[in-house]
Amino acid sequence: MNELLNDIDKRLPYQESDEYLDSLIDSATEHAITHHAHSHSKWRVTMIKLSAAAVTLLAVGIGITLLNGHTAQPVPMDGQGPLDEFLNTLSDEEAAQLQYYEIEEIPEY
């Protein structure tokens, strides 16, 4: 564009020196580098925090599962659980009123 303006003998009302342009380019480059590094460090910190939170939640979940597993009552194997005790106390009339009281035989495969 300067060549075009020189050809027609016209100049812009202002003109920057080469030193000013060099310093402007240098400062813009430095700003871009620091901004880029800063944004990456923010991203890393965020990812580290999210990862730590996920690991903490996983550890708490596993701990709760393990603690609840040890406090569970064992199922009686002799066939005398709470449901069996309740059904044995019912009279025939009361048992007839229960829905699904009679269980059909389960076929063997």
Secondary structure as a PSIPRED ss2 file (coil, helix, strand):
# PSIPRED VFORMAT (PSIPRED V4.0)

   1 M C   1.000  0.000  0.000
   2 N H   0.000  1.000  0.000
   3 E H   0.000  1.000  0.000
   4 L H   0.000  1.000  0.000
   5 L H   0.000  1.000  0.000
   6 N H   0.000  1.000  0.000
   7 D H   0.000  1.000  0.000
   8 I C   1.000  0.000  0.000
   9 D C   1.000  0.000  0.000
  10 K C   1.000  0.000  0.000
  11 R C   1.000  0.000  0.000
  12 L C   1.000  0.000  0.000
  13 P C   1.000  0.000  0.000
  14 Y C   1.000  0.000  0.000
  15 Q C   1.000  0.000  0.000
  16 E C   1.000  0.000  0.000
  17 S C   1.000  0.000  0.000
  18 D H   0.000  1.000  0.000
  19 E H   0.000  1.000  0.000
  20 Y H   0.000  1.000  0.000
  21 L H   0.000  1.000  0.000
  22 D H   0.000  1.000  0.000
  23 S H   0.000  1.000  0.000
  24 L H   0.000  1.000  0.000
  25 I H   0.000  1.000  0.000
  26 D H   0.000  1.000  0.000
  27 S H   0.000  1.000  0.000
  28 A H   0.000  1.000  0.000
  29 T H   0.000  1.000  0.000
  30 E H   0.000  1.000  0.000
  31 H H   0.000  1.000  0.000
  32 A H   0.000  1.000  0.000
  33 I H   0.000  1.000  0.000
  34 T H   0.000  1.000  0.000
  35 H H   0.000  1.000  0.000
  36 H H   0.000  1.000  0.000
  37 A H   0.000  1.000  0.000
  38 H H   0.000  1.000  0.000
  39 S H   0.000  1.000  0.000
  40 H H   0.000  1.000  0.000
  41 S H   0.000  1.000  0.000
  42 K H   0.000  1.000  0.000
  43 W H   0.000  1.000  0.000
  44 R H   0.000  1.000  0.000
  45 V H   0.000  1.000  0.000
  46 T H   0.000  1.000  0.000
  47 M H   0.000  1.000  0.000
  48 I H   0.000  1.000  0.000
  49 K H   0.000  1.000  0.000
  50 L H   0.000  1.000  0.000
  51 S H   0.000  1.000  0.000
  52 A H   0.000  1.000  0.000
  53 A H   0.000  1.000  0.000
  54 A H   0.000  1.000  0.000
  55 V H   0.000  1.000  0.000
  56 T H   0.000  1.000  0.000
  57 L H   0.000  1.000  0.000
  58 L H   0.000  1.000  0.000
  59 A H   0.000  1.000  0.000
  60 V H   0.000  1.000  0.000
  61 G H   0.000  1.000  0.000
  62 I H   0.000  1.000  0.000
  63 G H   0.000  1.000  0.000
  64 I H   0.000  1.000  0.000
  65 T H   0.000  1.000  0.000
  66 L H   0.000  1.000  0.000
  67 L H   0.000  1.000  0.000
  68 N H   0.000  1.000  0.000
  69 G H   0.000  1.000  0.000
  70 H H   0.000  1.000  0.000
  71 T H   0.000  1.000  0.000
  72 A C   1.000  0.000  0.000
  73 Q C   1.000  0.000  0.000
  74 P C   1.000  0.000  0.000
  75 V C   1.000  0.000  0.000
  76 P C   1.000  0.000  0.000
  77 M C   1.000  0.000  0.000
  78 D C   1.000  0.000  0.000
  79 G C   1.000  0.000  0.000
  80 Q C   1.000  0.000  0.000
  81 G C   1.000  0.000  0.000
  82 P H   0.000  1.000  0.000
  83 L H   0.000  1.000  0.000
  84 D H   0.000  1.000  0.000
  85 E H   0.000  1.000  0.000
  86 F H   0.000  1.000  0.000
  87 L H   0.000  1.000  0.000
  88 N H   0.000  1.000  0.000
  89 T C   1.000  0.000  0.000
  90 L C   1.000  0.000  0.000
  91 S C   1.000  0.000  0.000
  92 D H   0.000  1.000  0.000
  93 E H   0.000  1.000  0.000
  94 E H   0.000  1.000  0.000
  95 A H   0.000  1.000  0.000
  96 A H   0.000  1.000  0.000
  97 Q H   0.000  1.000  0.000
  98 L C   1.000  0.000  0.000
  99 Q C   1.000  0.000  0.000
 100 Y C   1.000  0.000  0.000
 101 Y C   1.000  0.000  0.000
 102 E C   1.000  0.000  0.000
 103 I C   1.000  0.000  0.000
 104 E C   1.000  0.000  0.000
 105 E C   1.000  0.000  0.000
 106 I C   1.000  0.000  0.000
 107 P C   1.000  0.000  0.000
 108 E C   1.000  0.000  0.000
 109 Y C   1.000  0.000  0.000
